[in-house]
Amino acid sequence: MPGASTLGHVLRVLLYLLIIAAVIYAVFWSINRRNADPGSQSSAPDPRPRGPLGPDDDEDFLRELDRKRKHRPEE
């Protein structure tokens, strides 16, 4: 059965690649953690103001919708 030998070889190569990828990921993850700001892991709120996330969070957009709704002729 020649296919079983080839399949075993492919699976072994995939296993080696998976192990190598995991080691590379761990190295880069540890380097990234080492270079991160010490304050970035704290649970303090972000002091920078955040912009609207969507149209329903934008005060100007909601105000304009309300104005249009109030000034729209009744149907």
C-alpha positions as CSV (number, residue, x, y, z in Angstrom):
1,M,0.0,0.0,0.0
2,P,2.2,2.9,-1.3
3,G,-0.4,5.6,-0.3
4,A,0.0,5.0,3.5
5,S,3.7,5.8,3.4
6,T,3.1,9.0,1.6
7,L,0.3,10.0,3.9
8,G,2.5,9.3,6.9
9,H,5.2,11.4,5.5
10,V,2.8,14.3,4.8
11,L,1.4,14.2,8.3
12,R,4.9,14.2,9.8
13,V,5.8,17.3,7.8
14,L,2.6,19.0,8.8
15,L,3.3,18.2,12.4
16,Y,6.8,19.6,12.2
17,L,5.5,22.8,10.5
18,L,2.9,23.2,13.2
19,I,5.5,22.8,16.0
20,I,7.8,25.3,14.2
21,A,4.9,27.8,13.8
22,A,4.0,27.5,17.5
23,V,7.6,28.1,18.6
24,I,7.9,31.2,16.3
25,Y,4.5,32.5,17.6
26,A,5.7,32.1,21.2
27,V,8.9,33.9,20.5
28,F,7.2,36.9,18.9
29,W,4.5,36.9,21.6
30,S,7.1,37.1,24.4
31,I,9.1,39.8,22.5
32,N,5.9,41.8,22.1
33,R,5.0,41.5,25.8
34,R,8.4,42.5,26.8
35,N,8.3,45.7,24.6
36,A,4.7,46.6,25.7
37,D,4.2,49.6,27.9
38,P,3.8,48.7,31.5
39,G,0.7,50.9,31.8
40,S,-1.0,49.3,28.8
41,Q,-2.1,46.2,30.9
42,S,-3.9,48.3,33.5
43,S,-7.6,48.5,33.7
44,A,-7.7,52.3,33.9
45,P,-10.0,54.0,31.4
46,D,-8.5,55.5,28.2
47,P,-8.1,59.3,28.8
48,R,-8.4,60.0,25.0
49,P,-11.9,60.9,23.8
50,R,-13.4,58.4,21.5
51,G,-15.3,59.3,18.4
52,P,-18.7,57.9,17.5
53,L,-18.8,54.2,16.8
54,G,-21.8,54.4,14.5
55,P,-24.4,56.8,13.3
56,D,-26.6,56.2,16.3
57,D,-23.8,57.3,18.6
58,D,-23.2,60.6,16.7
59,E,-25.1,63.5,18.5
60,D,-25.1,65.7,15.4
61,F,-26.6,62.9,13.3
62,L,-29.3,62.2,15.9
63,R,-30.1,65.8,16.2
64,E,-30.5,66.2,12.5
65,L,-32.8,63.1,12.3
66,D,-34.9,64.6,15.1
67,R,-35.1,67.9,13.3
68,K,-36.1,66.3,10.0
69,R,-38.7,64.2,11.8
70,K,-40.3,67.2,13.5
71,H,-40.4,69.3,10.4
72,R,-41.6,66.6,8.1
73,P,-45.2,67.2,6.9
74,E,-47.7,64.7,8.4
75,E,-48.6,61.9,6.0
